[in-house]
């Protein structure tokens, strides 16, 4: 899933008094994953992690993440 905005994630974390390491511990992922999302270096994460982040921050998943849709079309030779 794609992060809507690193600023939004940062604000939710600040409001809930989470540090990068604290949120990572609560979610069960590495602190570098959360750190990269907060900095904007990384924009995508697995749906399971996105749901756990939203749950830990007590916000809807749609407020922070959107489903990444692929628009790939392929021609199949008959």
Secondary structure, DSSP 4 states (H G I P E B T S, - for coil): -EES-HHHHHHHHHHTT--HHHHHHHHTS-HHHHHHHHHTS--B--HHHHHHHHHHTTS-HHHHEEPPPP--------
